[in-house]
Amino acid sequence: MYGLDLRLDAVLEERVREVWWALEAEGIRSLASSGHARHEPHMSLAVGPRLDALDPEALAALRPPRSITLVSAATFGVDGGVVFLAVRPSPDLYEFHRAIIDALGPAAEGLSGYYRPGRLTPHVTVAEGLPTATLGRALQTVVPHLPLTGSYTALEIVDASTGRRRRLTDY
């Protein structure tokens, strides 16, 4: 499985890492230590099995909104144990997302339904695989760090199993 990710600027990336470390200090496993432990703060635009076959040239001219603001903390229900920082949505962000998905062509085959236009919940994940009993404490730990504001710096393709990243374009 692959992700198509927007990278955050260095300051915002560091602020998200501070959230990760705040969770770790509370004994809550964050993306700093989970899975392959090569996670980088990002906002995913698409997740699917064929994204490694996308045409970078088709995406090169597309530009995200100038800024990103992380405004709240939430979960994707209790089943996956995911805690995330919600991105302030905007028409520009949704238009950019739709243009990205349209430009993927055949690489969009098998795309996760959560990343289809009209279904995107723009977010930056800070923890996953948490037990249900930990979610409330995780949210309490994260909320004092908000809001966070920054910008996007690049578009990357990421192998979800290894964390290996390939830069497609800089902004």
C-alpha positions in Angstrom: 0.0 0.0 0.0 1.2 3.5 -0.8 0.3 7.0 0.3 0.4 10.2 -1.6 1.4 12.8 1.1 1.8 16.5 1.5 4.9 17.3 3.6 4.7 20.0 6.2 7.2 22.9 6.6 10.0 22.3 9.1 8.5 24.4 11.9 5.1 22.7 11.7 6.7 19.3 11.3 8.6 19.9 14.6 5.5 21.1 16.3 3.7 17.8 15.3 6.7 15.8 16.6 6.2 17.6 19.9 2.7 16.3 20.0 4.1 12.8 19.3 6.6 13.1 22.2 3.9 14.5 24.5 1.9 11.3 23.8 5.0 9.1 24.4 5.6 10.9 27.7 2.1 9.9 28.8 2.9 6.3 27.9 0.8 6.5 24.7 2.4 5.1 21.6 2.5 7.7 18.9 3.8 7.7 15.3 7.2 8.4 16.7 7.6 4.8 17.7 4.9 2.8 16.0 5.2 0.5 13.0 8.4 1.0 11.0 9.2 4.1 13.1 10.1 6.1 9.9 6.9 8.2 10.0 7.1 11.8 9.0 4.4 14.4 9.8 2.2 14.7 6.7 -1.3 15.0 5.4 -2.3 12.1 3.1 -4.2 12.9 -0.1 -4.6 9.3 -1.3 -3.9 5.7 -0.2 -3.9 2.8 -2.5 -2.0 -0.2 -3.9 -1.1 1.4 -7.3 0.1 4.8 -6.4 3.7 3.9 -7.0 2.7 3.8 -10.7 1.5 7.4 -10.9 2.9 9.9 -13.4 4.7 12.7 -11.4 4.4 15.0 -14.4 0.6 14.9 -14.2 0.8 16.3 -10.6 3.7 18.8 -11.1 1.6 21.8 -11.9 -1.0 21.3 -9.2 -0.5 23.5 -6.1 -2.0 23.0 -2.6 -3.4 26.0 -0.6 -0.6 28.2 0.8 -1.3 27.3 4.5 -2.5 24.5 6.7 -4.0 25.0 10.2 -4.5 22.1 12.5 -7.5 23.1 14.5 -8.8 20.2 16.6 -8.1 16.6 17.7 -10.3 13.7 17.0 -10.4 9.9 16.4 -11.6 7.7 13.5 -13.9 5.8 15.9 -12.7 3.2 18.3 -11.9 0.3 16.0 -8.6 1.6 14.6 -7.5 3.5 17.6 -6.4 6.5 15.4 -5.9 9.9 16.9 -5.4 12.8 14.5 -5.1 16.6 14.2 -7.9 17.9 12.0 -7.0 20.3 9.2 -9.1 23.4 8.8 -11.0 22.5 5.6 -11.4 25.0 2.8 -12.8 24.9 -0.7 -9.3 25.4 -2.1 -8.1 22.3 -0.2 -11.0 20.2 -1.6 -10.5 21.5 -5.1 -6.8 20.7 -4.9 -7.6 17.2 -3.6 -10.1 16.6 -6.5 -7.5 17.7 -9.1 -4.9 15.4 -7.6 -7.2 12.4 -7.7 -8.3 13.2 -11.3 -4.6 13.5 -12.3 -3.7 10.0 -10.9 -5.3 8.3 -13.9 -4.8 4.4 -13.7 -2.8 4.8 -10.4 -6.1 5.6 -8.7 -7.4 2.1 -9.2 -8.1 0.5 -5.8 -7.9 3.9 -4.0 -9.2 3.7 -0.4 -12.7 5.1 -0.4 -11.8 7.5 2.5 -9.6 9.4 0.0 -12.1 9.8 -2.8 -13.3 13.3 -3.6 -16.1 14.3 -1.3 -15.0 11.8 1.4 -11.7 13.2 2.5 -11.2 14.1 6.1 -8.1 16.2 5.9 -5.9 15.3 8.9 -2.4 14.7 10.3 -2.3 11.4 12.2 -0.5 11.4 15.5 -1.2 7.9 16.8 -2.8 4.7 15.6 -3.6 1.2 16.9 -4.4 2.6 20.4 -6.7 0.7 22.7 -10.1 2.2 23.1 -9.5 2.9 26.8 -6.5 5.1 25.8 -8.3 7.4 23.3 -9.7 9.9 25.7 -6.3 10.4 27.5 -4.6 10.7 24.1 -7.1 13.5 23.1 -6.5 15.3 26.4 -2.8 15.2 25.8 -3.0 16.5 22.2 -5.6 19.4 22.5 -3.3 21.8 24.5 -0.9 21.9 21.6 -3.5 23.3 19.2 -3.9 25.2 17.0 -0.8 24.7 14.8 -0.3 26.6 11.5 2.2 26.2 8.7 2.5 25.4 5.1 3.1 22.5 2.7 6.6 22.0 1.2 6.4 18.9 -1.0 4.4 16.1 -2.5 5.7 12.6 -1.8 4.8 9.0 -2.5 5.3 6.7 0.6 5.5 3.0 0.9 3.4 2.4 4.0 5.1 -0.9 4.9 8.6 0.5 5.0 8.3 4.3 5.3 10.4 4.8 2.2 9.6 8.1 0.6 10.1 9.5 -2.9 9.7 13.2 -3.5 7.5 14.1 -6.5 7.6 17.9 -6.4 8.5 20.8 -4.1 6.3 23.8 -3.4 
